[in-house]
């Protein structure tokens, strides 16, 4: 049985949904780390409804290791769970519960590693950076990042423990999430041609997004190793209209841009803004507008396979552990932007996350414990 299973059981018991107050889980973790001998700093968000944590065990010197995890999980509403999602259940070598894979399994192993680190003397520090609201666009780490500098001490490695089935991820895409609000003019549907249908503006805007995506797919930069080797432009939601006999005056579209680390997402966004202005001009109506508002963004990651960070993590994993890239995002790009060499490696599979009966195998948790144990040993 993995030694961190008892910690994972406590963590799963906190329904720390993204976008909701997280003081209960943050307080428990802070107390656990303080008892392990860590120096713990709290980094609240603007209204103090959410709390991030930074903890250090060992001296405040360069060359340490960061373990990065988020405390929040996605909702369970609308999912057909066969067991209580906020109580750990073990069956057939699997540990079931919301967040077991994404990513309280790694968090539990990191807390276990911190206690082990505190039982001896470290020459270089072990630093835990624990965020909130990762599941809604990495908002927590984006708010924490400007305040992290004094706590990091030029580490040699930032390890982000998102579920990768314990393979090493050296690259992932970045993302900008946006809302487009299309404004027309309301009126009776019997006089529809005399007004401006906001849904029509929205349809034209969707056409624009598809055209930009088509251009990128045909001629945009490509990076090998991704399932989709180029940037993507995706519309995920569209809302508008109140009744069939009313010309709608407002339509809302949620969309995103995902890009490789070397690409400038603002250049893609500028193309979309220019296209939106052309749609409004073509409408020839004084009420017409399309307003774009950014909701969240996080940077991509590209760490060289022969970098010191990758060499360090390969040294504490089984020989032949695979390297790769993933299309989804993590907090690793923020650490890279702060000058911390970053890689992603953690227990569990993303295919088992965010779904009913989410699980992590005991074997994966044990493998993560072993990796972190060897990593802590390099700091002594």
C-alpha positions in Angstrom: 0.0 0.0 0.0 1.5 3.4 -0.9 2.6 5.3 2.2 0.8 8.5 1.0 -2.6 6.8 0.7 -3.8 8.1 4.1 -2.9 11.6 3.1 -4.8 11.2 -0.2 -7.8 10.0 1.8 -7.8 13.3 3.8 -7.3 15.4 0.7 -10.2 13.7 -1.2 -12.4 14.5 1.8 -12.2 18.2 1.1 -14.6 19.1 -1.8 -12.3 21.9 -3.0 -14.1 22.8 -6.1 -12.5 25.4 -8.4 -13.9 28.8 -8.0 -15.0 28.2 -4.4 -13.4 29.1 -1.1 -10.6 26.6 -0.3 -9.5 27.6 3.3 -10.4 24.1 4.8 -8.0 22.2 2.6 -5.3 25.0 2.6 -5.4 25.2 6.4 -5.0 21.4 6.8 -2.1 21.3 4.3 -0.4 24.3 6.0 -0.6 22.7 9.4 0.7 19.4 8.0 3.7 21.1 6.4 4.4 23.2 9.4 4.4 20.0 11.5 6.9 18.5 9.0 9.3 21.4 9.6 8.4 23.6 6.7 8.4 27.4 6.6 4.9 28.1 5.2 3.7 31.3 3.5 0.1 32.0 2.5 -0.7 33.8 -0.7 -4.4 34.8 -0.8 -6.3 36.0 -3.8 -7.6 39.5 -4.0 -10.7 39.0 -1.9 -9.0 36.4 0.4 -11.7 33.8 -0.6 -8.9 31.4 -1.9 -5.5 30.7 -0.5 -2.3 29.6 -2.2 0.6 28.1 -0.3 4.4 28.2 -0.6 6.4 26.0 1.8 10.1 25.5 2.1 12.1 22.8 3.8 15.8 23.3 4.0 18.0 26.4 3.5 17.1 29.4 1.4 19.8 28.8 -1.2 19.8 28.2 -5.0 19.6 24.8 -6.7 16.5 23.4 -4.9 13.5 21.6 -6.3 9.9 22.9 -6.6 7.0 20.5 -6.4 3.9 22.2 -7.9 0.3 21.1 -7.5 -3.1 22.6 -7.4 -5.6 22.0 -4.6 -8.8 22.5 -6.6 -10.9 19.9 -8.5 -13.6 20.0 -11.1 -17.3 19.6 -10.1 -19.1 16.3 -9.9 -22.6 17.7 -10.8 -24.3 15.9 -13.6 -21.9 12.9 -13.4 -23.2 9.4 -12.5 -20.8 8.4 -9.7 -21.3 4.9 -8.3 -19.7 6.0 -5.0 -19.2 9.1 -2.9 -16.8 11.2 -4.9 -15.5 12.9 -1.8 -14.5 9.8 0.1 -11.6 7.6 -1.0 -12.6 4.1 -2.1 -10.1 1.3 -2.9 -11.0 -1.6 -5.1 -8.9 -3.8 -7.3 -5.7 -1.7 -6.9 -7.6 1.5 -7.9 -8.2 4.5 -5.6 -11.5 6.2 -6.5 -12.5 9.8 -5.7 -12.7 13.2 -7.2 -9.2 14.5 -7.8 -7.3 11.2 -7.3 -5.8 11.6 -10.7 -6.0 15.3 -11.2 -4.1 16.0 -9.0 -4.5 15.2 -5.3 -2.5 11.9 -5.9 0.6 13.9 -6.7 -0.2 16.4 -3.9 -0.4 13.5 -1.4 2.9 12.1 -2.6 4.5 15.6 -2.4 3.3 16.1 1.2 4.7 12.6 2.1 8.0 13.6 0.5 8.0 16.9 2.4 7.7 15.0 5.7 10.5 12.7 4.8 12.6 15.8 3.8 12.0 17.4 7.2 13.4 14.3 9.0 16.9 15.0 7.9 19.2 17.9 6.8 19.0 19.2 3.3 21.8 21.0 1.5 19.3 22.5 -1.0 15.7 23.3 -0.4 12.5 21.4 -1.2 9.8 23.9 -2.1 6.1 23.2 -2.5 4.0 25.6 -4.5 0.3 24.8 -4.1 -2.3 26.8 -6.1 -6.0 27.2 -6.4 -8.4 27.7 -9.4 -6.1 25.8 -11.8 -9.2 24.1 -13.3 -10.7 27.4 -14.5 -7.8 28.6 -16.6 -4.8 28.5 -14.2 -6.1 31.6 -12.5 -4.6 30.9 -9.1 -1.0 30.5 -10.2 -1.4 33.6 -12.5 -2.3 35.6 -9.4 0.4 34.0 -7.2 3.3 34.3 -9.8 4.1 38.0 -9.2 4.6 37.2 -5.5 6.6 33.9 -5.8 10.0 35.3 -6.6 11.3 35.8 -3.0 10.2 32.2 -2.2 11.9 30.3 -5.0 15.6 30.9 -4.6 16.7 30.0 -8.2 15.7 26.3 -8.2 17.3 23.7 -10.5 13.9 22.1 -11.3 10.2 22.8 -11.0 8.2 19.6 -11.2 4.5 20.0 -12.0 2.8 16.8 -11.1 -0.2 16.7 -13.5 -1.2 13.2 -14.5 1.1 12.0 -17.2 1.2 8.2 -16.3 4.7 9.0 -14.9 6.2 9.9 -18.3 8.1 13.1 -18.7 6.4 16.0 -20.5 8.7 18.7 -21.8 6.2 20.8 -23.8 2.6 21.8 -23.7 0.4 24.4 -25.4 -0.6 27.7 -23.9 -4.1 29.1 -24.0 -6.2 32.3 -24.0 -9.9 32.0 -23.1 -12.2 34.8 -24.3 -15.8 35.8 -24.5 -17.3 37.5 -27.6 -20.5 39.6 -27.0 -22.3 40.3 -30.2 -24.8 43.2 -30.0 -27.7 43.8 -32.4 -31.0 45.5 -32.2 -34.2 43.9 -30.7 -37.5 44.0 -32.4 -40.6 41.9 -33.3 -39.8 39.0 -35.5 -42.5 40.0 -38.0 -40.2 43.0 -38.8 -37.0 41.0 -38.5 -35.3 42.5 -41.6 -35.7 46.0 -40.1 -33.6 45.1 -37.0 -30.2 43.5 -36.4 -30.1 39.9 -35.2 -27.3 39.4 -32.8 -27.3 35.6 -33.6 -26.5 36.5 -37.2 -23.5 38.5 -36.0 -22.6 35.5 -33.8 -22.9 33.1 -36.8 -20.6 35.4 -38.8 -18.1 35.5 -35.9 -18.2 31.7 -35.7 -17.4 31.6 -39.4 -14.5 33.9 -38.8 -13.1 31.6 -36.1 -13.4 28.6 -38.4 -11.6 30.5 -41.2 -8.7 31.4 -38.9 -8.5 27.8 -37.7 -8.5 26.7 -41.4 -5.6 29.0 -42.2 -3.6 27.9 -39.2 -4.2 24.2 -40.1 -3.2 24.7 -43.7 -0.2 27.0 -43.3 0.5 27.7 -39.6 3.6 26.7 -37.7 3.8 23.0 -36.7 5.6 21.3 -33.8 6.0 17.6 -33.8 5.0 15.6 -30.8 1.6 17.1 -30.3 -1.6 15.2 -31.2 -2.7 18.4 -33.0 0.7 19.8 -34.2 -0.5 23.4 -34.6 -2.5 26.1 -32.8 -6.2 25.7 -32.5 -9.1 28.1 -32.3 -12.2 26.6 -30.7 -15.7 27.9 -29.9 -17.2 26.0 -26.9 -20.4 27.9 -26.0 -23.0 30.1 -27.7 -26.0 31.7 -26.0 -28.6 34.2 -27.3 -32.2 34.9 -27.8 -35.2 34.8 -25.5 -38.2 33.9 -27.6 -38.8 32.9 -31.2 -40.8 36.1 -32.0 -38.1 38.5 -30.7 -35.1 39.5 -32.8 -32.3 38.9 -30.3 -30.1 41.9 -29.4 -27.3 39.9 -27.7 -25.4 36.7 -28.4 -22.4 35.4 -26.4 -19.7 33.1 -27.6 -17.0 31.5 -25.5 -13.9 30.6 -27.4 -10.3 29.8 -26.9 -6.9 29.9 -28.6 -4.4 27.1 -27.8 -0.9 27.7 -29.1 2.5 26.1 -29.0 5.1 27.8 -26.7 6.9 29.6 -29.5 3.9 31.1 -31.1 2.5 34.6 -30.3 -1.2 34.1 -29.4 -1.8 37.8 -29.5 -1.0 37.8 -33.2 -3.8 35.2 -33.7 -6.1 37.3 -31.5 -5.3 40.4 -33.5 -6.4 38.6 -36.7 -9.7 37.7 -34.9 -10.2 41.2 -33.7 -9.7 42.6 -37.2 -12.1 40.1 -38.6 -14.7 41.0 -36.0 -14.4 44.7 -36.9 -15.0 43.8 -40.5 -18.1 41.9 -39.6 -19.5 44.9 -37.7 -18.7 47.2 -40.5 -20.4 44.9 -43.0 -23.6 44.9 -40.8 -24.1 48.6 -41.6 -26.1 49.2 -38.4 -25.5 51.7 -35.7 -26.2 49.1 -32.9 -23.8 46.5 -34.3 -20.8 45.6 -32.1 -18.6 42.6 -31.2 -16.7 43.0 -28.0 -14.0 40.6 -27.0 -13.1 40.1 -23.3 -10.2 37.9 -22.1 -11.1 35.6 -19.2 -7.8 33.8 -18.6 -4.5 32.9 -20.2 -1.5 30.7 -19.4 1.8 30.3 -21.3 3.0 27.3 -23.1 6.0 25.2 -22.1 9.0 24.1 -24.1 11.9 22.6 -22.1 14.9 21.2 -24.1 15.1 17.4 -23.8 18.8 17.7 -22.9 18.3 20.4 -20.3 19.5 20.0 -16.7 15.9 19.8 -15.5 15.1 16.9 -17.8 18.4 15.2 -16.9 17.6 15.5 -13.2 14.1 14.0 -13.5 15.3 11.2 -15.7 17.8 10.3 -13.1 15.1 9.5 -10.5 12.8 7.6 -12.9 13.2 4.1 -14.5 15.5 3.9 -17.4 13.7 4.5 -20.7 10.9 6.7 -19.3 9.3 8.3 -22.3 9.6 12.0 -23.1 6.7 13.8 -24.9 4.4 16.8 -25.3 0.7 17.2 -24.5 -1.9 19.5 -26.0 -3.5 20.5 -22.7 -2.0 23.1 -20.4 -0.4 23.1 -17.0 1.1 25.6 -14.6 4.6 24.7 -15.8 4.7 27.6 -18.3 4.4 30.1 -15.4 7.5 28.6 -13.7 9.5 28.6 -16.9 8.5 32.3 -17.3 9.9 32.9 -13.8 13.2 31.4 -14.9 12.6 28.0 -13.2 13.4 25.0 -15.6 10.2 23.1 -15.6 8.9 19.6 -16.5 5.6 17.8 -16.0 5.4 14.3 -14.6 2.9 12.8 -12.3 0.8 9.7 -11.5 -2.4 8.8 -13.2 -3.9 9.4 -16.6 -5.7 12.4 -17.9 -8.2 10.1 -19.5 -9.4 9.1 -16.1 -9.7 12.6 -14.8 -12.7 14.9 -14.9 -15.1 11.9 -15.2 -17.4 9.9 -12.9 -15.5 7.4 -10.8 -12.2 9.1 -11.4 -9.4 6.9 -10.1 -5.6 6.5 -9.6 -4.0 3.2 -9.4 -2.0 2.3 -6.3 0.9 1.3 -8.5 1.1 4.8 -10.0 0.9 6.5 -6.6 3.7 4.2 -5.4 5.8 5.0 -8.5 5.4 8.7 -7.8 6.4 8.2 -4.1 9.5 6.4 -5.2 10.4 9.2 -7.7 10.0 11.9 -5.1 11.9 10.0 -2.5 14.9 9.7 -4.9 14.5 13.4 -5.8 14.6 14.4 -2.1 17.7 12.3 -1.6 19.5 14.5 -4.2 19.0 17.5 -2.0 20.8 16.1 1.0 
